[in-house]
Amino acid sequence: MHNPLIEIKNVSKAFDGFSILKNVCFSVYSGEFLTLLGPSGCGKTTLLRLISGFETPDSGDILIEGKPTAHVPPQNRNLHTVFQSYALFPHLSVFENVAFALVCKKTPPTEINTRVHEVLALMRLEPYAERNIKQLSGGQQQRVAIARAIINRPQILLLDEPLSSLDYRLRQSMQYELKQLQKKLNITFIFVTHDQDEALSLSDRIVVFNQGEIEQIGTPREIYETPNNLHVATFIGETNIFDATVSHCDEENLYTVIDGIDIQCKRCNDFKTDDKLHLIVRPEDIRVQNVSEVSDTRGKLPGKIIDIVYKGTTVDLKVELSSGTIINASEFFNEDDDELEFSLNEPVWAHWLKGWEVLLPYEK
Amino acid sequence: MKNKSLSIKLLYTWFLCFAFIPLLLIVVTSFLSKDAVHLVKLPFTLNNYAVLFTPLFMKIFIRSLLISTITTLVCLLLAYPFSYILIKSKIKTHLLLMIMIPFWTSSLVRTYALLSLLKGNGILNTLLIKIHFITNPLNLLYTNFAVISGLVYSLFPFMVLPIFNNMERFDFKIMEAARDLGAGPLDIFFRVFLPNTKKGIISGCILVFLPAMTLFYIPNILGGARSFMIGNLIQSEFLEMSDWPQGSATSIGLILIVLIFVYFVRFRGKKQ
């Protein structure tokens, strides 16, 4: 890949002796949509503030275009932030809010006028130009915050949970708009969120944080399908976790035992005989069948249905296995299987296709 | 509902009895003539108002305006940074209390305290001579300086409180946003902080300017003949000269000046 736009090198930060970021390293490439994902208080907002220059790292370096930024104040960095609470100027109109960065740069008024109207049109805010900020809805304020941050054509846009205060539907449409905007403007987006759906649907790459450390960096697909550890697996999407033991391996397969039942898995070199491991299967990968439909019960786990939730495109089942473990399974409706009729307490077999599982080293 | 209308009626009655009727009496009195025995007598005359435009009266009006304006500006220049420091401090409520507590004692007593501070052999002069800053005591008392000091000292909290209140509600996140958008320190102050604390400044200026124009005991105690203000004028007209009609006309003049000031500061300021 080409040279990184931002390099975060061994960055650490502590507040009042409490460590927030621990030796964080990663790079951001030009034009990408990168998401910092993690639970609240994991240090992702702090990292954003370090990049924007509002905080300085205790140790380590942040390089933008290869240049160290330690002594560059926020106003001299070619990046702008969309704040979580928007932080719009309450005493200025929509137009004046958007024009702010240009006014500070002493841009000639005619140029300010054309550029602000351009951005207002882009954000579909034209009719509100003269409105007061307090007269706008949450979604409109959000748009003003974005318009204000892109007016200066920054290289990098930092977004600190920008959608968290919008309602579900508005958030969905803003997600789409953000993605379109990023493509159109070709600005590098660094997006902070604790919402894994948002991260999966928007990002080119995701950096998963937990307690100030990076757990995994990868594309949404890599993060979802091959999580690095238990935390990533459980934080992103729904998961079923089985504790299993390796019984033996051969050329292609790894044989594990879950609650006394032999399960054939795809070979993985990380494990050897008698190792304990976590076996992770996503609910949509689990197939649930009535006992009467199954003749070959090898590699299948017996249980009974204890909950059925109809979701439109799927039926979400909770299955209590004979060992007492409760697993989640999402069954999709499709044309060759019209028998998706389940009833409570129905005895079933649950299984998944070999290779759809993820094997992780045993933790705890 | 009934209770509410009752309380509003009570309020109106209160205003009628203790604000409107007295004001009306002053207005009526201002058009009457002076009488040595009955205080006022007929006929109606405009003469009392004509007197207001004589050079002597104009001089006192202008001096009062100047002293009050300087007092207001000094209060503002002190209170604005002071409030900011207060907001940023971790013990702001304690610090605010420390300004408030002295004001629970009589302001007359505090003005006399200032007198002993400023007089020829007072604390300030003694101190300045001790540190060899001056050789002869300064003539501080009975000057406009003393009056302004007294007014600033007495009215300072009325400037601090509205500004403090306003700044406390200010969202400091937007200063960060301004910085993020490329604003330097001057831009942040003049384009963001000042406009957002303007309301506090306006309230503070009104709360300081109005009493500064009308207080009479501070210029009385600390000022000499050259710092005679409208308040003193009204006082002497009523109490020393027993010229109630002239005193009333002067009061009406003061009320008009104050109304014009409030109109310009408050309503013109809001329109912008």
Interface residues (C-beta under 8 A of the other chain):
Chain A: S52 F54 P73 P74 Q75 N76 H80 T81 F83 S85 A87 L88 F89 P90 H91 F100 A101 V103 C104 K105 R148 A149 N152
Chain B: D171 K173 I174 E176 A177 A178 R179 D180 L181 G182 A183 G184 D187 R191 V192 P195 N196 K198
